[in-house]
């Protein structure tokens, strides 16, 4: 049977979601814990990669097993799984899906948010980037709207990756202010490595009047990562929402 896992994690101690040699990852901890409980080798497929230090409020993965649980048995299994996992990873639920359901390829969209503190905050600082310089948020939103008009995000992608293309379809890209915090929200069908952090860094340059709207548009058209802004720190980036046709 195939199961979906809905989880969340604080990415600070991990080198991203994906298992990699000699580095701790969310995937490795989850596969190890599942294997311990199920007494079999378990391979998990995630809905996508998150970079080192990036968090996920909502994340889905799938795995296959011969095990079958009734409702109360499943609750107990989730409880035992959470007990084995580090405190930075939380399993919300596990549920059965069709045998061909796929956590990555069936996802319709993904939503990220980047949190920017405009003043010192002793409570949110581990999960927000403190930025003291004044920003022209209206201009930043004007530039962000251009992201909905393009589909090639080469300029904001980490170089030398294994992806076949840099095509993404962005449906939401906007800044909003809540108290002393600016939040950038972006939704797309897929994201490239480092894409959101590079976009945010370049939009901050717009907000600082270091580059103009026309400069930002030209950066998109140039398809050269070197011309975009510096990537902002990972600790303020959250994968917030994954949308599926069957959830």
N, C-alpha and C positions, 0 to 999 in steps of 0.2 A: 504493500500500500504506500501511497505517497502522502506526506504530511507537510503542511506549511507551519512554520514557527513565526510568531510575531514577537519581536523583542525590541529592547532599547539598550543603549550602552553609552557610557562615558568613555570617549576615545582616548583620554589623556595617557593611560599607561600602555596603549597598544600601537603597533606599527600598522595601523589600518585594519580593515576587515579581513583581507585575504591572507591565507597561510603563506609563510615564506621562511626560508631556511634561517635558523639561528635568531629569529625575532618572534616575539610574542604577538599573536593576532587574535581577534575575536573568533574567527573561524576555527582556529586551532583549539581554543578552550572549549568551544561548543562541541566540536567533533569528539574531543576526548571525553567530555562529560556524557554525551549521548552513548558513546561506545562503552563506557563503564556501566551505565544503567542497562543498556540493551544486550550487553555481552556479545557484541558483534562490531565489526568495523563499519563506521558510518561516514559517508561522504555527504557534505552539505553544499548546496548551491545557493549563493546569496543573490539578492536583488541587484547588487552592484558593488563596486569597490568604494570604500571611503579611505581617504588618505590618512597618514599618520597624524594622530591627535584630533581628528574630526569626530564629532559625536553623532548619534542617531537617536532621535526621540521615537521614531518608528522605522523598523527594518523588518524585512521578511526574508526567509530562506526556506528551502525545501529539502527533504531527505526521504529516502525509501527504506522501508523495513517490513518484515513479516508480522511485526507486533500489531495488536489491535486492542484498543482500550474503550471501555464504556465511559460514560460521563464522569463518574466519581473516580474511576481509575486514572483517567486523564488528568484530573485535578491533582491527584496524588503524585503522578509522574512529573508534572510541572513543578510541584513543590520540591520534590527530590532533586530535580535538575537544577533549580535555583540554588539549592543548598550546596551543590557541587561547584557551581560557578563563582568566580570572583565577584565582589560587591559591585563592581563597575558594569556588570552585565545582568540584565533582568529579563526573564522570559515571561511574557504576558499570557500567551495562550498557544496551544498546538491544536490543529484541526486537520481533518482529512480532506483531500481534494482529488480531482480527477487524476488518473495516472499520467496524463500528458501535461498537466499544469506545470508552469515553469516560473520560478520566482523572478528571474531576470527578464526573460523574453516576453512574458505576458504582462509586464508592467506597462500601463498606459502613460503614466507620467510620474515624475519625481519632483518634490518641492524641497528646496534648501532655504535656510534663513541664516543671515550673518548679522551678529549683534555687535553694535558699536556704542560704547559708553561715551557720553559727551563730558562727563566729569568723573572724578574718583568715586568708586563705589566699593566698599569693603565686602559686600555680600555677593555681587555678581561678577567680580573681576576674573574668577577662573574660567568663565564662560562668555566673556565679552572682551572686545578690544577697546581699550581706552584711548580716545583720540581727542586732544584738547583744542586743536586748531579749528577756527570757524569754517563751516562748509555751506556752500550754496546748494541746498537740497533740491530746490526747484530745477536748477540746471542739471543736477545729477539725474533727476527723473526724466528730464528731456533727453539726456544721453541714453539712459536705460531703455527708453521706448524704442530706440534704434535697434536694440537686440531682437525685437519682435519682427523686424523687417529683413533679417538675414538668416541664413541657414548654415553658413560656413564659419566655424569658430576656431579656425587654425590659430588666429592671433592670441587666443586665450588658453591654448592647450600646452601642456607640458610636452617638450620635444622628445623625440626618440622613444615614442610609445609604440605598442603593437597594434593600435587600432587601424582599420582599413580606410577610414575616412573621418572627417571632422564635422560631419553634418549633424546638426541638432535643431530641433524646432521648439523655440521658446514661446510660451504663451502668456507668461506673467514675468515682469521684471520691474520692480518698484521699491522705492524707499518710503518708509513712514516713520513718524516720530511718536514714541510713547514715553512721556515724561522726559527724563534725561538720557534716553536711549534711542538711537536710530537703528531701524531694522530693515535690512535688504532682503526681499523675498523674490525668489526666481523659480519658475516651474518650466520643465521641458520634458520631452520624451526620453532624452538621455543626456548624460553629462560626460565631458572629457576630463582626464586627470588634471587637477589644479584649476579647472575652468572657472569655478565660482570665485575662488580667491583672487585669480588674475583679473576677472571682471570688476570685482569690488575695488581692488587696488587702482585700477584705471579710472573707475568712476570717482574715486577720492581725488585723483588728480584733476578731474573736471570740477569737482566741488571746491577745490583750492584755487581754481582759475589758472592752473598750470598748463592745461590744454583746453581747447575750445570744443564745441559740439562738432564742428567740421573736422577738427583733429581726431576726435574719437571715431567719427565715421571713417576717416581715412585709415586709422589703425585697423579697423575691421576689414577694410578692403585690401590692405597690404598683406594680410595673412602671414605675418611675421611676429612671433612671440616677443622678440627683442624690442619691438616698438611699443608694446603695451606696458602698462604700469607694473610696479612691483607687487608680488603676491602678498596679501595680508596674512597675518598669523592664523594657524589652523584652529586654535583653541576656541575661537568664537563662531565656528561654522557648525551648523546642525542640519542633518538630513531630517526633515520634519514629517513628510507624508509621502506614501507610495499609493498609487491608485491602480486597482485591477478591475477587470470587467466582471469578476465573479465574487468580489468582496464588497 
